[in-house]
């Protein structure tokens, strides 16, 4: 598949047209000395009427020399200061200045630079079955999903960027609501996602075409009315060719999403840009373009084997491929159960955080293991003077979809907040769901490479 054919560039630094000039003295002043002719000096009688030419006092010569030295020093210091002065006619941007200073030194202060830090949280599949939207009905023809996400809202709001995978299309009631296997959900799902504090919503899934291209267009139109950035689906060739970025704390993040397929559906011949499908050449081209307009790159991959707790060969290959491309974080979705998270090493020695599957965040799948999801949390540190990316403070927080008896209501909880007493009231408690069982499964799958908070 061809790569993107155009891109949007963001100019983030102003660069001068030349280098700072240093004023120089045109030459040293010549101070004449009286020279002897070689003959003995015969003093003349003062009364003879002739006068001797007056000799410059020594203190005056010394003063001239000191003045010239001072002028030389002032000129040199002025040239050095002009590099850092905002009023100078020539400016260097941070990259140019870092070439003149030791790595990691802030040119404005000369002190060690503090990297910018940006915190992240990522949750899994927002899988809206009929039971979910029926429970959200308000009785007046509307829907309100905000209460379902409320238990996790504090943990979403306290990070700089929060991600969610929108598994099912949300084209609205105008297209007719539907559940498995061809989903369509109310747009109020998207309203609740934004109100909870999410920033980035991935729309590339195997259900992206469940309402065909019109459904994609309707969902994107609603997303654009909200403080959300969407990746993975597009409503025009121009949008598909525009790299998606988000900026926090002075750091620009390049974002992209891809899905393995569309449940057997084909992209329209005249709209090949509608959904971003996994294609190695396209991904490489997209990542290269993202690097031109961003400091850090994060890619969401919708792939894997459903209901399998370990990554399959495709997931393993994609993770390493993205690491070799220099992607900093890979966020995986689709299996509907959690998979391990690990740190990969790219071919250039770079480190890539790879989250193979976050599982479900909200769904009505009636099997206890599918109630367990994951909120991955981490911090990106970025040193703009050395272009160094660090991944710090990685934590894996298991999550639980709570369903009240009769599927009357839902709630998304961090497992650390999910008590044994609350678990006992779950719709699936009678078929084995318990806090103890969820903790054991999370420990077994997530392992010990990173801190698991439960």
NURO-675289 format. One record per residue (C-alpha): chain; z, x, y. Coordinates in nm, 4 decimals. Layout:
# residues N
- chain / z / x / y
- A / Z / X / Y
...
END
This chain:
# residues 454
- chain / z / x / y
- A / 0.0000 / 0.0000 / 0.0000
- A / -0.0849 / 0.1362 / 0.3376
- A / 0.1945 / 0.2559 / 0.5609
- A / 0.2823 / 0.1175 / 0.8982
- A / -0.0064 / 0.1530 / 1.1435
- A / 0.1874 / 0.1550 / 1.4677
- A / 0.5382 / 0.1962 / 1.5877
- A / 0.7697 / 0.1396 / 1.8763
- A / 0.9124 / 0.4525 / 2.0293
- A / 1.2349 / 0.4581 / 2.2184
- A / 1.2715 / 0.7269 / 2.4847
- A / 1.6353 / 0.8221 / 2.4870
- A / 1.6353 / 1.1521 / 2.6748
- A / 1.4811 / 1.2636 / 3.0000
- A / 1.3300 / 1.6074 / 2.9842
- A / 1.2293 / 1.8221 / 3.2797
- A / 0.8841 / 1.9722 / 3.3060
- A / 0.9958 / 2.3333 / 3.3241
- A / 1.2818 / 2.5755 / 3.2833
- A / 1.5497 / 2.6577 / 3.5329
- A / 1.4454 / 2.9280 / 3.7771
- A / 1.6680 / 3.2153 / 3.8766
- A / 1.6407 / 3.3344 / 4.2401
- A / 1.5890 / 3.7078 / 4.2692
- A / 1.6197 / 3.9701 / 4.5434
- A / 1.2791 / 4.1043 / 4.6444
- A / 1.4140 / 4.4560 / 4.6602
- A / 1.7085 / 4.6601 / 4.7731
- A / 1.7461 / 4.7398 / 5.1448
- A / 1.6715 / 5.0984 / 5.2360
- A / 1.9472 / 5.2701 / 5.4285
- A / 1.7980 / 5.5835 / 5.5961
- A / 1.9782 / 5.9083 / 5.5773
- A / 1.9489 / 6.1983 / 5.8207
- A / 1.7868 / 6.4933 / 5.6455
- A / 1.8380 / 6.8612 / 5.7211
- A / 1.5273 / 7.0557 / 5.8232
- A / 1.6540 / 7.3630 / 5.6500
- A / 1.7382 / 7.5451 / 5.9749
- A / 2.0908 / 7.5964 / 6.0959
- A / 2.2136 / 7.3425 / 6.3411
- A / 2.2822 / 7.4960 / 6.6810
- A / 2.5062 / 7.2827 / 6.8899
- A / 2.3815 / 7.2055 / 7.2315
- A / 2.5884 / 7.2270 / 7.5391
- A / 2.6745 / 6.8767 / 7.6659
- A / 2.6037 / 7.0012 / 8.0141
- A / 2.2439 / 7.0855 / 7.9312
- A / 2.1352 / 6.7259 / 7.9953
- A / 1.9955 / 6.6601 / 7.6453
- A / 2.1694 / 6.4000 / 7.4197
- A / 2.2032 / 6.3864 / 7.0409
- A / 2.0867 / 6.0654 / 6.8652
- A / 2.3948 / 5.8579 / 6.7694
- A / 2.4784 / 5.8411 / 6.3928
- A / 2.5533 / 5.4948 / 6.2382
- A / 2.9226 / 5.4603 / 6.1650
- A / 3.0063 / 5.4892 / 5.7944
- A / 3.1950 / 5.1593 / 5.7905
- A / 2.8756 / 4.9772 / 5.8998
- A / 2.6738 / 5.1232 / 5.6112
- A / 2.9450 / 5.0236 / 5.3647
- A / 2.9483 / 4.6706 / 5.5057
- A / 2.5727 / 4.6351 / 5.4573
- A / 2.5975 / 4.7524 / 5.0943
- A / 2.8799 / 4.5064 / 5.0205
- A / 2.6863 / 4.2212 / 5.1815
- A / 2.3801 / 4.2890 / 4.9672
- A / 2.5940 / 4.3000 / 4.6534
- A / 2.7525 / 3.9657 / 4.7438
- A / 2.4116 / 3.8060 / 4.8018
- A / 2.2921 / 3.9285 / 4.4615
- A / 2.5984 / 3.7801 / 4.2876
- A / 2.5678 / 3.4441 / 4.4653
- A / 2.1970 / 3.4204 / 4.3778
- A / 2.2656 / 3.4900 / 4.0088
- A / 2.5506 / 3.2410 / 3.9862
- A / 2.3396 / 2.9782 / 4.1594
- A / 2.0640 / 3.0188 / 3.9038
- A / 2.3084 / 2.9840 / 3.6151
- A / 2.4735 / 2.6810 / 3.7714
- A / 2.1384 / 2.5108 / 3.8226
- A / 2.1030 / 2.4774 / 3.4448
- A / 2.4020 / 2.2460 / 3.4351
- A / 2.3768 / 2.0866 / 3.7772
- A / 2.2540 / 1.7277 / 3.7959
- A / 2.1135 / 1.8017 / 4.1405
- A / 1.8966 / 2.0869 / 4.0167
- A / 1.5242 / 2.0317 / 4.0353
- A / 1.4979 / 2.1256 / 3.6660
- A / 1.6943 / 1.9605 / 3.3830
- A / 1.7373 / 2.0443 / 3.0185
- A / 1.8089 / 1.7730 / 2.7661
- A / 2.0786 / 1.8173 / 2.4995
- A / 1.8368 / 1.9662 / 2.2477
- A / 1.7159 / 2.2335 / 2.4901
- A / 2.0653 / 2.3244 / 2.5961
- A / 2.1855 / 2.3513 / 2.2376
- A / 1.9236 / 2.6231 / 2.1870
- A / 2.0950 / 2.8247 / 2.4594
- A / 2.4470 / 2.7723 / 2.3311
- A / 2.6245 / 2.8118 / 2.0006
- A / 2.5733 / 2.5165 / 1.7594
- A / 2.8163 / 2.2296 / 1.8150
- A / 2.8924 / 2.3268 / 2.1757
- A / 2.8811 / 2.0561 / 2.4417
- A / 2.6621 / 2.2002 / 2.7200
- A / 2.8374 / 1.9917 / 2.9836
- A / 3.1764 / 2.1459 / 2.9143
- A / 3.1146 / 2.4518 / 2.6991
- A / 3.3749 / 2.3146 / 2.4577
- A / 3.3221 / 2.2220 / 2.0900
- A / 3.1363 / 1.8894 / 2.0760
- A / 3.3012 / 1.5910 / 1.9109
- A / 3.0579 / 1.4118 / 1.6771
- A / 2.9982 / 1.0429 / 1.7450
- A / 3.1469 / 0.8187 / 1.4754
- A / 3.0212 / 0.4786 / 1.3657
- A / 3.1963 / 0.2607 / 1.1068
- A / 3.0150 / 0.0445 / 0.8515
- A / 3.0814 / -0.2374 / 0.6080
- A / 2.8280 / -0.3766 / 0.3605
- A / 2.8612 / -0.6811 / 0.1351
- A / 2.6339 / -0.8179 / -0.1336
- A / 2.4318 / -1.1290 / -0.2074
- A / 2.4687 / -1.4367 / 0.0114
- A / 2.3450 / -1.6640 / -0.2675
- A / 2.3516 / -2.0243 / -0.1449
- A / 2.3408 / -2.2628 / -0.4405
- A / 2.3368 / -2.6383 / -0.3942
- A / 2.7091 / -2.6544 / -0.4666
- A / 2.7707 / -2.4178 / -0.1739
- A / 2.5756 / -2.6110 / 0.0874
- A / 2.7053 / -2.9452 / -0.0438
- A / 3.0604 / -2.8185 / 0.0074
- A / 2.9676 / -2.7144 / 0.3639
- A / 2.8330 / -3.0591 / 0.4608
- A / 3.0164 / -3.2034 / 0.7612
- A / 2.9340 / -3.5684 / 0.6949
- A / 2.7187 / -3.6131 / 1.0048
- A / 2.4102 / -3.4464 / 0.8650
- A / 2.5278 / -3.0996 / 0.9640
- A / 2.6742 / -2.8009 / 0.7807
- A / 2.9517 / -2.5572 / 0.8595
- A / 2.9873 / -2.2428 / 0.6489
- A / 3.2141 / -2.0459 / 0.8821
- A / 3.5307 / -2.1253 / 0.6879
- A / 3.3831 / -1.9788 / 0.3695
- A / 3.3561 / -1.6335 / 0.5301
- A / 3.6810 / -1.6550 / 0.7281
- A / 3.9046 / -1.4624 / 0.4817
- A / 3.6852 / -1.1519 / 0.5214
- A / 3.6058 / -1.1958 / 0.8893
- A / 3.8718 / -0.9495 / 1.0169
- A / 3.7231 / -0.6747 / 0.7991
- A / 3.3718 / -0.7447 / 0.9250
- A / 3.4686 / -0.7587 / 1.2904
- A / 3.6605 / -0.4300 / 1.2822
- A / 3.3548 / -0.2134 / 1.2056
- A / 3.0671 / -0.1140 / 1.4309
- A / 2.7869 / -0.2311 / 1.1993
- A / 2.8192 / -0.4854 / 0.9174
- A / 2.5453 / -0.5592 / 0.6615
- A / 2.4820 / -0.8597 / 0.4365
- A / 2.2020 / -0.9359 / 0.1900
- A / 2.0538 / -1.2831 / 0.2426
- A / 1.9491 / -1.3601 / -0.1127
- A / 1.8113 / -1.7072 / -0.0505
- A / 1.5787 / -1.8251 / 0.2216
- A / 1.7385 / -2.0266 / 0.5038
- A / 1.4455 / -2.2213 / 0.6484
- A / 1.6485 / -2.5329 / 0.7284
- A / 1.6537 / -2.8989 / 0.6327
- A / 1.3011 / -2.9539 / 0.7665
- A / 1.1692 / -2.7798 / 0.4540
- A / 1.3967 / -2.9693 / 0.2162
- A / 1.7123 / -2.8072 / 0.0780
- A / 1.6928 / -2.6794 / -0.2768
- A / 1.8815 / -2.4675 / -0.5286
- A / 1.7783 / -2.2611 / -0.8311
- A / 1.5091 / -2.1596 / -0.9060
- A / 1.3284 / -2.2138 / -0.5707
- A / 1.5984 / -2.1953 / -0.3057
- A / 1.6143 / -2.3170 / 0.0512
- A / 1.9368 / -2.3266 / 0.2529
- A / 2.0453 / -2.4718 / 0.5892
- A / 2.0016 / -2.2488 / 0.8937
- A / 2.3736 / -2.2983 / 0.9579
- A / 2.4280 / -2.0290 / 0.6931
- A / 2.2765 / -1.7825 / 0.9380
- A / 2.4927 / -1.9178 / 1.2203
- A / 2.8034 / -1.8535 / 1.0120
- A / 2.6869 / -1.5036 / 0.9160
- A / 2.6497 / -1.4142 / 1.2840
- A / 2.9796 / -1.5801 / 1.3793
- A / 3.1599 / -1.3779 / 1.1123
- A / 3.0489 / -1.0587 / 1.2834
- A / 2.7594 / -0.9339 / 1.0720
- A / 2.4971 / -0.7315 / 1.2572
- A / 2.2281 / -0.6489 / 1.0005
- A / 2.0840 / -0.9036 / 0.7578
- A / 1.8428 / -0.7992 / 0.4835
- A / 1.5895 / -1.0704 / 0.3990
- A / 1.3891 / -0.8827 / 0.1347
- A / 1.4721 / -1.0458 / -0.1988
- A / 1.2908 / -1.1936 / -0.4951
- A / 1.3503 / -1.5365 / -0.3353
- A / 1.1991 / -1.4461 / 0.0035
- A / 0.8850 / -1.6512 / -0.0672
- A / 1.0562 / -1.9568 / -0.2145
- A / 0.9309 / -2.1631 / 0.0829
- A / 0.6149 / -1.9595 / 0.1214
- A / 0.5127 / -1.7978 / 0.4497
- A / 0.6241 / -2.0958 / 0.6582
- A / 0.9769 / -2.0532 / 0.5254
- A / 0.9762 / -1.6839 / 0.6175
- A / 0.8590 / -1.7676 / 0.9696
- A / 1.1222 / -2.0398 / 1.0164
- A / 1.4062 / -1.8200 / 0.8950
- A / 1.3066 / -1.5299 / 1.1195
- A / 1.2742 / -1.7578 / 1.4205
- A / 1.6329 / -1.8723 / 1.3707
- A / 1.7640 / -1.5208 / 1.3089
- A / 1.6114 / -1.4098 / 1.6385
- A / 1.8171 / -1.6705 / 1.8211
- A / 2.1306 / -1.4939 / 1.6937
- A / 2.2822 / -1.1482 / 1.7488
- A / 2.1370 / -1.0258 / 1.4181
- A / 1.8705 / -0.7734 / 1.3247
- A / 1.6621 / -0.8633 / 1.0192
- A / 1.4758 / -0.6247 / 0.7905
- A / 1.2471 / -0.6858 / 0.4943
- A / 1.0378 / -0.9832 / 0.6081
- A / 0.8008 / -1.0273 / 0.9021
- A / 0.6141 / -1.2957 / 1.0915
- A / 0.3300 / -1.0777 / 1.2170
- A / 0.1536 / -0.7497 / 1.1548
- A / 0.2975 / -0.6262 / 1.4837
- A / 0.6526 / -0.6981 / 1.3723
- A / 0.5891 / -0.5277 / 1.0384
- A / 0.4644 / -0.2182 / 1.2229
- A / 0.7717 / -0.1996 / 1.4461
- A / 1.0543 / 0.0201 / 1.3103
- A / 1.3882 / -0.1608 / 1.3186
- A / 1.6767 / 0.0191 / 1.4859
- A / 2.0288 / -0.0522 / 1.6019
- A / 2.2377 / 0.1681 / 1.8318
- A / 2.6132 / 0.2166 / 1.8313
- A / 2.8197 / 0.4787 / 2.0143
- A / 2.5064 / 0.6590 / 2.1262
- A / 2.3716 / 0.6935 / 1.7705
- A / 2.0453 / 0.5215 / 1.6738
- A / 2.0215 / 0.3932 / 1.3166
- A / 1.6852 / 0.3275 / 1.1523
- A / 1.6967 / 0.0358 / 0.9069
- A / 1.4626 / -0.0890 / 0.6349
- A / 1.4701 / -0.3203 / 0.3299
- A / 1.2528 / -0.3591 / 0.0217
- A / 1.2433 / -0.5832 / -0.2856
- A / 1.1057 / -0.5191 / -0.6334
- A / 0.9092 / -0.8459 / -0.6384
- A / 0.8827 / -1.2157 / -0.5549
- A / 0.9452 / -1.3895 / -0.8875
- A / 0.5803 / -1.3686 / -0.9804
- A / 0.4446 / -1.4867 / -0.6448
- A / 0.1833 / -1.2832 / -0.4613
- A / 0.1715 / -1.2061 / -0.0932
- A / -0.1050 / -1.3966 / 0.0886
- A / -0.4214 / -1.1898 / 0.1140
- A / -0.4289 / -1.2359 / 0.4923
- A / -0.0536 / -1.1651 / 0.5298
- A / 0.0162 / -0.8511 / 0.3228
- A / 0.2917 / -0.7571 / 0.5701
- A / 0.4993 / -1.0710 / 0.5051
- A / 0.7596 / -0.9112 / 0.2729
- A / 0.8342 / -0.5427 / 0.2262
- A / 0.7793 / -0.4669 / -0.1429
- A / 0.8930 / -0.1482 / -0.3135
- A / 0.6067 / 0.1005 / -0.2985
- A / 0.6742 / 0.4737 / -0.2972
- A / 0.3982 / 0.5652 / -0.0527
- A / 0.4870 / 0.2852 / 0.1886
- A / 0.8551 / 0.3747 / 0.1781
- A / 0.7799 / 0.7418 / 0.2494
- A / 0.5616 / 0.6486 / 0.5459
- A / 0.8190 / 0.4017 / 0.6787
- A / 1.1041 / 0.6519 / 0.6514
- A / 0.8974 / 0.9146 / 0.8320
- A / 0.8394 / 0.6708 / 1.1181
- A / 1.2063 / 0.5743 / 1.1259
- A / 1.3008 / 0.9404 / 1.1630
- A / 1.0877 / 0.9616 / 1.4753
- A / 1.2918 / 0.6919 / 1.6519
- A / 1.6397 / 0.7223 / 1.4978
- A / 1.9158 / 0.9690 / 1.4196
- A / 2.0386 / 0.8192 / 1.0904
- A / 1.8414 / 0.6220 / 0.8295
- A / 1.9808 / 0.3499 / 0.6003
- A / 1.7658 / 0.1653 / 0.3465
- A / 1.8454 / -0.1504 / 0.1484
- A / 1.6888 / -0.1799 / -0.1981
- A / 1.6733 / -0.5098 / -0.3879
- A / 1.6275 / -0.3913 / -0.7464
- A / 1.7977 / -0.3501 / -1.0813
- A / 1.8804 / -0.5509 / -1.3934
- A / 2.0639 / -0.8783 / -1.3428
- A / 2.4193 / -0.8968 / -1.4820
- A / 2.4162 / -0.5310 / -1.5932
- A / 2.6980 / -0.3115 / -1.4576
- A / 2.5132 / 0.0208 / -1.4639
- A / 2.2006 / 0.1138 / -1.2659
- A / 1.8766 / 0.1046 / -1.4603
- A / 1.6070 / 0.3716 / -1.4528
- A / 1.4340 / 0.2135 / -1.1524
- A / 1.7546 / 0.2150 / -0.9464
- A / 1.8294 / 0.5747 / -1.0426
- A / 1.4771 / 0.6861 / -0.9531
- A / 1.4751 / 0.4990 / -0.6220
- A / 1.8124 / 0.6405 / -0.5224
- A / 1.7009 / 0.9986 / -0.5818
- A / 1.3618 / 0.9382 / -0.4223
- A / 1.5256 / 0.8088 / -0.1034
- A / 1.7700 / 1.0997 / -0.1051
- A / 1.4759 / 1.3403 / -0.1328
- A / 1.3173 / 1.1669 / 0.1675
- A / 1.6338 / 1.2403 / 0.3642
- A / 1.7710 / 0.8848 / 0.3826
- A / 2.1428 / 0.8966 / 0.4586
- A / 2.2643 / 0.5759 / 0.2889
- A / 2.1087 / 0.3526 / 0.0216
- A / 2.2479 / -0.0014 / -0.0116
- A / 2.1624 / -0.1764 / -0.3385
- A / 2.1536 / -0.5482 / -0.4210
- A / 2.0109 / -0.7910 / -0.6796
- A / 2.2026 / -0.7493 / -1.0128
- A / 2.4651 / -1.0112 / -0.9018
- A / 2.7378 / -0.7845 / -1.0409
- A / 2.8798 / -0.4609 / -0.9065
- A / 2.7402 / -0.1190 / -1.0018
- A / 2.8873 / 0.2264 / -0.9341
- A / 2.8575 / 0.4073 / -0.6030
- A / 2.7912 / 0.7807 / -0.5883
- A / 2.6864 / 1.0668 / -0.3626
- A / 2.3417 / 1.2112 / -0.4326
- A / 2.1956 / 1.5435 / -0.3233
- A / 1.8422 / 1.5439 / -0.1833
- A / 1.5846 / 1.8152 / -0.2384
- A / 1.6715 / 1.9741 / 0.0957
- A / 2.0422 / 1.9842 / 0.0152
- A / 2.1216 / 1.6715 / 0.2178
- A / 2.3849 / 1.4276 / 0.0952
- A / 2.3046 / 1.0585 / 0.0454
- A / 2.5570 / 0.7810 / -0.0189
- A / 2.4018 / 0.5572 / -0.2866
- A / 2.5513 / 0.2123 / -0.3516
- A / 2.3611 / 0.0861 / -0.6539
- A / 2.4755 / -0.2786 / -0.6361
- A / 2.7230 / -0.4711 / -0.4238
- A / 2.7199 / -0.7792 / -0.6494
- A / 2.7611 / -1.1307 / -0.5107
- A / 2.9431 / -1.2064 / -0.1880
- A / 2.9107 / -1.5864 / -0.1931
- A / 2.7642 / -1.7926 / -0.4774
- A / 2.8305 / -2.0751 / -0.7194
- A / 2.7439 / -1.8782 / -1.0323
- A / 2.9895 / -2.0096 / -1.2884
- A / 3.0789 / -1.6886 / -1.4716
- A / 3.3975 / -1.4930 / -1.3842
- A / 3.2365 / -1.1449 / -1.3536
- A / 2.9864 / -1.2823 / -1.1025
- A / 3.2745 / -1.3825 / -0.8767
- A / 3.3456 / -1.0121 / -0.8252
- A / 3.1557 / -0.8367 / -0.5491
- A / 3.2073 / -0.5329 / -0.3314
- A / 3.2496 / -0.4450 / 0.0323
- A / 3.1525 / -0.0815 / 0.0760
- A / 3.3016 / 0.0808 / 0.3851
- A / 3.2211 / 0.4220 / 0.5310
- A / 3.1964 / 0.6185 / 0.8550
- A / 2.8905 / 0.8033 / 0.9807
- A / 2.9570 / 1.1088 / 1.1974
- A / 2.6668 / 1.2433 / 1.3992
- A / 2.6549 / 1.5647 / 1.6017
- A / 2.3702 / 1.5185 / 1.8473
- A / 2.3649 / 1.8879 / 1.9382
- A / 2.3052 / 2.0071 / 1.5817
- A / 2.1459 / 1.6879 / 1.4434
- A / 2.4054 / 1.6877 / 1.1656
- A / 2.4951 / 1.3678 / 0.9778
- A / 2.8245 / 1.3352 / 0.7927
- A / 2.9444 / 1.0557 / 0.5631
- A / 3.3202 / 1.0145 / 0.5715
- A / 3.6030 / 0.7807 / 0.4676
- A / 3.4093 / 0.6051 / 0.1909
- A / 3.6079 / 0.3147 / 0.0453
- A / 3.5061 / 0.0480 / -0.2053
- A / 3.6762 / -0.2870 / -0.1551
- A / 3.6166 / -0.5372 / -0.4363
- A / 3.5634 / -0.8920 / -0.3118
- A / 3.6111 / -1.2313 / -0.4749
- A / 3.4260 / -1.5591 / -0.4325
- A / 3.6997 / -1.8202 / -0.4545
- A / 3.5946 / -2.1688 / -0.5647
- A / 3.8366 / -2.4582 / -0.5520
- A / 3.8419 / -2.7070 / -0.8423
- A / 3.5351 / -2.9278 / -0.8530
- A / 3.3396 / -2.6844 / -0.6325
- A / 3.4853 / -2.8593 / -0.3289
- A / 3.5198 / -2.5463 / -0.1174
- A / 3.4522 / -2.1725 / -0.1205
- A / 3.6045 / -1.8586 / 0.0248
- A / 3.5131 / -1.4884 / 0.0364
- A / 3.8225 / -1.2695 / -0.0093
- A / 3.8968 / -0.9001 / -0.0298
- A / 4.0535 / -0.8515 / -0.3731
- A / 4.3496 / -0.6781 / -0.2092
- A / 4.4298 / -1.0112 / -0.0412
- A / 4.3641 / -1.2255 / -0.3474
- A / 4.6937 / -1.3083 / -0.5125
- A / 4.7499 / -1.4014 / -0.8752
- A / 4.8693 / -1.7427 / -0.7595
- A / 4.5494 / -1.8060 / -0.5663
- A / 4.3404 / -1.6859 / -0.8618
- A / 4.5180 / -1.9419 / -1.0798
- A / 4.3653 / -2.2191 / -0.8636
- A / 4.0068 / -2.0954 / -0.9053
- A / 3.7562 / -2.3324 / -1.0620
- A / 3.6950 / -2.0702 / -1.3330
- A / 4.0604 / -1.9900 / -1.4074
- A / 4.0323 / -2.1915 / -1.7253
- A / 3.7537 / -1.9684 / -1.8574
- A / 3.9208 / -1.6347 / -1.8044
- A / 3.9195 / -1.5606 / -1.4330
- A / 4.2407 / -1.3958 / -1.3127
- A / 4.3397 / -1.1317 / -1.0644
- A / 4.4259 / -0.8985 / -1.3513
- A / 4.0827 / -0.9431 / -1.5095
- A / 3.9033 / -0.8835 / -1.1777
- A / 4.1044 / -0.5672 / -1.1057
- A / 4.0351 / -0.4283 / -1.4522
- A / 3.6617 / -0.4884 / -1.4201
- A / 3.6496 / -0.3329 / -1.0720
- A / 3.8341 / -0.0227 / -1.1913
- A / 3.6084 / 0.0186 / -1.4929
- A / 3.2808 / -0.0123 / -1.3007
- A / 3.3629 / 0.1546 / -0.9705
- A / 3.5386 / 0.4555 / -1.1214
- A / 3.7259 / 0.7210 / -0.9271
- A / 3.4660 / 0.9066 / -0.7180
- A / 3.5754 / 0.7087 / -0.4121
- A / 3.8886 / 0.5206 / -0.3164
- A / 3.8929 / 0.1660 / -0.4572
- A / 4.1081 / -0.0646 / -0.2465
- A / 4.2408 / -0.3661 / -0.4339
END
